[in-house]
Amino acid sequence: QKEVEQNSGPLSVPEGAIASLNCTYSDRGSQSFFWYRQYSGKSPELIMFIYSNGDKEDGRFTAQLNKASQYVSLLIRDSQPSDSATYLCAVDTGFQKLVFGTGTRLLVSP
Amino acid sequence: EAQVTQNPRYLITVTGKKLTVTCSQNMNHEYMSWYRQDPGLGLRQIYYSMNVEVTDKGDVPEGYKVSRKEKRNFPLILESPSPNQTSLYFCASSLSNSPEPEFFGPGTRLTVL
């Protein structure tokens, strides 16, 4: 079992819809969770982080964490074509180790 | 402008020819790291450094060396490159000593023939 798993997609949503991106992780001791966005041919950029169970909102983005079920998700409201990118989930498993998922490709159609 | 720079951006080389990929940040960040990104495998950490003269192995350190003589620079050295090191490499930095990169460099696409 991979340490951090994401569906590779592509996840296709129409403009204005909510995009829901999911990530599961295997290490129950993980404390910190991060979402990065990577446009094609570009480097990743940090867009959200969450440490506590529940929801964390930042503009159109909401990160959700459920440690009991070992999943973290990213919701993008009012999706725009400019949101089309690959979204990487990353989990801090402790001991200075950050494990990345392979990413979910999101396509937002006009 | 706050940034992480890498050079070169693209490199084609041959097996066994030593090379260095430079990385520099202008944000006075303490934590720097190197990742490689391969299709289906995602981003994997090669080495990281929590401060000057402090470096440690990540998940895939074999075949790589690093040094951190100055806070701003963190070069990646491939002493004897092999074809399995063909990849996209990213340098990253963050202010705190937490491992999550805040800033990534633009990437170096390396091909080893």
Interface residues (C-beta under 8 A of the other chain):
Chain A: V4 S32 F34 K42 S43 P44 E45 L46 F49 L88 A90 D92 Q96 K97 L98 F100 G101 T102 G103
Chain B: G40 L41 G42 L43 R44 Q45 Y48 M50 D56 G58 D59 F90 N97 S98 P99 E100 P101 E102 F104 G105 P106 G107
